[in-house]
Amino acid sequence: MARRVDHSPDELKAMILDSAEELVVAGGISELSARKVAQKIGYAPGTIYNLYANIDALILTLNGRTLERLHDHLSKTRLDDVREFGSVNKNLEKLLIGYLNFIDENRSLWRLLFDHMPANEEDLPEWYDQRVSMLLSVIDQVLRPLFSGIDSKELRRLSVTLWASLHGIISLADKKKLNVVINQSSYEVCSLLITTFLNGLKDYKNFRGTAK
């Protein structure tokens, strides 16, 4: 295929990402390759590598876009004013429902976030860490009213712990393994986890001496 110069680098990047996403949505990560992306956009495979160092770099960029979309989706959740633990529970339930809905609508892209293993283990770029942090800040926002005097690092530790626990349940359900250990939906098990986690935070607050 002859080299084309019909599009600017920014236009090409958008075309490549859109085509990569279409391939993943249609057939999962196994369908994604530089050759197939190049075929979809009508360029030679070398064009892909002129803009992305390798397929891992392309997937990382695509995952970054998915994280942004997930953040935008969850940020639209209408949260209640927090006056007590019950209000926080409701808000976390709302975020959970939003998260599960996002997964249902974007399952292949969500799987790509966690199932892809890059060929080389390298530190994630700063821009990607920022997207992850931005997403976790949604949970920070819900938990923060429960505490006064807690630093942002400790609050983030709580948010990450809750999210990681919920993710484990949801991943088991996605792999059809949750029903091996319990005959309930991922939503029901996650809802129970949220309630017990918040109950535990009552003792945590007393221990830390951060109760209002």
C-alpha positions as MATLAB code, in Angstrom:
seq = 'MARRVDHSPDELKAMILDSAEELVVAGGISELSARKVAQKIGYAPGTIYNLYANIDALILTLNGRTLERLHDHLSKTRLDDVREFGSVNKNLEKLLIGYLNFIDENRSLWRLLFDHMPANEEDLPEWYDQRVSMLLSVIDQVLRPLFSGIDSKELRRLSVTLWASLHGIISLADKKKLNVVINQSSYEVCSLLITTFLNGLKDYKNFRGTAK';
ca = [
       0.000    0.000    0.000;
       1.409    3.378   -1.003;
       2.193    5.940    1.666;
      -0.627    8.451    2.068;
      -0.454   11.998    3.359;
      -4.151   12.830    3.343;
      -4.446   13.540    7.065;
      -2.580   15.474    9.730;
      -0.932   13.565   12.612;
      -3.766   14.558   14.960;
      -6.375   13.397   12.470;
      -4.515   10.136   11.996;
      -4.305    9.538   15.732;
      -8.069   10.015   16.052;
      -8.698    7.665   13.119;
      -6.366    5.047   14.553;
      -7.964    5.195   17.998;
     -11.478    5.024   16.574;
     -10.566    2.066   14.379;
      -8.784    0.278   17.225;
     -11.855    0.775   19.403;
     -14.134   -0.611   16.696;
     -11.968   -3.721   16.410;
     -11.957   -4.301   20.173;
     -15.707   -3.762   20.464;
     -16.364   -6.134   17.565;
     -14.100   -8.974   18.615;
     -12.107   -8.232   21.766;
      -8.403   -7.666   22.169;
      -7.533  -10.604   19.912;
      -8.877   -8.624   16.952;
      -6.582   -5.676   17.554;
      -3.427   -5.439   15.456;
      -1.560   -2.708   13.576;
      -2.311   -4.470   10.294;
      -6.064   -4.526   10.886;
      -6.112   -0.920   12.073;
      -4.149    0.116    8.991;
      -6.602   -1.704    6.740;
      -9.538    0.088    8.332;
      -8.063    3.555    7.862;
      -6.546    2.865    4.445;
      -2.920    3.428    5.384;
       0.156    1.221    5.529;
       0.909   -0.469    8.880;
       4.062    1.623    9.199;
       1.857    4.675    9.656;
       0.618    3.242   12.957;
       4.174    2.854   14.236;
       5.075    6.366   13.162;
       2.569    7.628   15.719;
       2.670    4.871   18.364;
       5.863    3.118   19.391;
       4.117   -0.260   19.487;
       0.701   -1.846   19.926;
       1.020   -1.508   23.706;
       1.320    2.278   23.359;
      -1.804    2.309   21.194;
      -3.725    0.214   23.737;
      -2.561    2.455   26.583;
      -3.886    5.505   24.744;
      -7.160    3.753   24.025;
      -7.433    2.744   27.688;
      -6.784    6.344   28.689;
      -9.729    7.426   26.574;
     -11.904    4.761   28.182;
     -10.930    6.037   31.643;
     -11.919    9.550   30.605;
     -15.289    8.328   29.379;
     -15.862    6.388   32.580;
     -15.017    9.456   34.648;
     -17.403   11.596   32.595;
     -20.106    8.953   32.969;
     -19.758    8.711   36.753;
     -19.437   12.473   37.155;
     -22.971   12.839   35.810;
     -24.325   10.874   38.780;
     -26.670   13.015   40.857;
     -25.394   12.610   44.393;
     -27.352   13.355   47.562;
     -26.188   15.906   50.103;
     -24.191   14.036   52.726;
     -25.408   14.376   56.307;
     -24.822   10.871   57.627;
     -23.436    7.456   56.735;
     -26.742    6.522   55.100;
     -26.338    9.335   52.570;
     -22.849    8.145   51.698;
     -24.160    4.609   51.268;
     -26.780    5.846   48.804;
     -24.210    7.831   46.860;
     -21.851    4.876   46.593;
     -24.766    2.722   45.452;
     -25.492    5.277   42.736;
     -21.873    5.205   41.596;
     -21.947    1.409   41.624;
     -25.024    1.357   39.410;
     -23.383    3.856   37.067;
     -20.214    1.762   36.953;
     -22.099   -1.448   36.198;
     -24.111    0.291   33.489;
     -20.912    1.586   31.913;
     -19.458   -1.924   31.900;
     -22.592   -3.349   30.298;
     -22.386   -0.743   27.535;
     -18.605   -0.932   27.059;
     -17.650   -4.429   28.164;
     -14.894   -5.076   25.624;
     -13.215   -1.745   26.342;
     -13.541   -2.294   30.103;
     -11.916   -5.717   29.753;
      -9.097   -4.194   27.750;
      -8.310   -1.919   30.719;
      -7.488   -4.879   32.945;
      -6.828   -7.897   30.731;
      -4.077   -6.545   28.486;
      -0.536   -7.267   29.636;
       2.121   -5.139   27.906;
       5.176   -6.877   26.528;
       7.514   -4.733   28.642;
       6.851   -3.815   32.251;
       7.391   -0.079   32.357;
       6.107    2.662   34.614;
       2.867    4.156   33.391;
       3.204    7.654   31.926;
       2.151   10.588   34.063;
      -0.847   11.405   31.899;
      -2.254    7.906   32.478;
      -1.714    8.115   36.237;
      -3.591   11.413   36.170;
      -6.584    9.789   34.491;
      -6.652    7.008   37.089;
      -6.379    9.573   39.878;
      -9.160   11.649   38.348;
     -11.415    8.595   38.325;
     -10.624    7.679   41.928;
     -11.331   11.261   42.963;
     -15.012   10.532   42.331;
     -14.926    8.095   45.264;
     -12.835   10.554   47.282;
     -15.592   13.100   46.804;
     -18.216   10.751   48.233;
     -16.144    9.638   51.233;
     -14.609   13.003   52.134;
     -17.619   14.446   54.045;
     -17.296   11.600   56.565;
     -13.913   12.829   57.730;
     -12.304   15.986   58.981;
      -8.582   16.302   59.440;
      -7.735   13.359   57.200;
      -5.052   13.986   54.596;
      -5.639   13.353   50.914;
      -3.278   10.370   50.789;
      -5.144    8.552   53.543;
      -8.481    9.335   51.919;
      -7.201    7.998   48.610;
      -6.047    4.815   50.370;
      -9.615    4.258   51.545;
     -11.022    4.945   48.080;
      -8.581    2.570   46.404;
      -9.308   -0.160   48.948;
     -13.040    0.110   48.308;
     -12.678    0.234   44.536;
     -10.248   -2.699   44.411;
     -12.628   -4.808   46.492;
     -15.584   -3.952   44.257;
     -13.507   -4.622   41.154;
     -12.641   -8.095   42.399;
     -16.313   -8.981   42.731;
     -17.225   -7.515   39.358;
     -14.318   -9.293   37.647;
     -15.389  -12.622   39.107;
     -18.900  -12.038   37.801;
     -17.576  -11.047   34.377;
     -15.649  -14.313   34.176;
     -18.759  -16.262   35.284;
     -16.967  -17.307   38.477;
     -18.933  -15.400   41.122;
     -21.750  -17.944   41.133;
     -19.199  -20.594   42.097;
     -18.989  -19.061   45.562;
     -22.330  -17.251   45.949;
     -25.681  -17.346   44.215;
     -26.178  -13.586   44.012;
     -25.645  -10.919   41.389;
     -22.530   -8.756   41.342;
     -24.705   -5.799   42.289;
     -26.059   -7.555   45.390;
     -22.602   -8.634   46.563;
     -21.094   -5.204   45.855;
     -23.948   -3.534   47.712;
     -23.240   -5.694   50.752;
     -19.552   -4.834   50.530;
     -20.314   -1.104   50.448;
     -22.514   -1.377   53.544;
     -19.991   -3.393   55.536;
     -17.122   -1.152   54.384;
     -18.947    1.951   55.612;
     -19.825    0.275   58.893;
     -16.149   -0.456   59.324;
     -15.344    3.188   58.661;
     -17.360    4.150   61.725;
     -14.794    2.353   63.896;
     -12.001    3.710   61.702;
     -13.178    7.253   62.363;
     -13.199    6.673   66.094;
      -9.756    5.094   65.974;
      -8.315    7.941   63.935;
     -10.098   10.544   66.007;
     -11.397   12.242   62.871;
     -15.107   12.184   63.603;
     -16.773   15.538   63.354;
];
